[in-house]
């Protein structure tokens, strides 16, 4: 599987645009570019049956967030507070920055 170009980074606020969590917004916890997946805080929660261990001496059923496809999330622009597509601009100093295609404002701080 090839690496997917990611439009979101860790700690970005995203809106879910497809799947069972559609319409909800949350923060990105982890990004897996090699697999094209993201883990979003509090969404796509699954239950795992775990054995007792030193970390979890009780064992039992543990709820945790599962990765979802990166194509199912859309970045929320901090200036217009809407889910928007993003582009990449090259700045004067040679660095790159993401921008909102709706309001043309920079997404990166």
Number of C-alpha atoms within 10 A of each C-alpha: 6 8 10 14 10 15 16 21 17 13 14 19 22 24 21 22 16 14 12 10 14 12 12 13 21 17 19 21 17 16 20 17 16 12 15 18 20 25 21 27 18 15 20 15 16 12 12 11 10 13 11 11 9 7 7 11 10 11 13 12 12 12 11 14 16 16 20 20 14 21 15 16 27 22 24 23 25 16 12 13 10 16 20 18 15 22 14 14 13 10 9 7 6 8 8 12 15 19 19 23 14 13 12 14 15 18 18 12 6
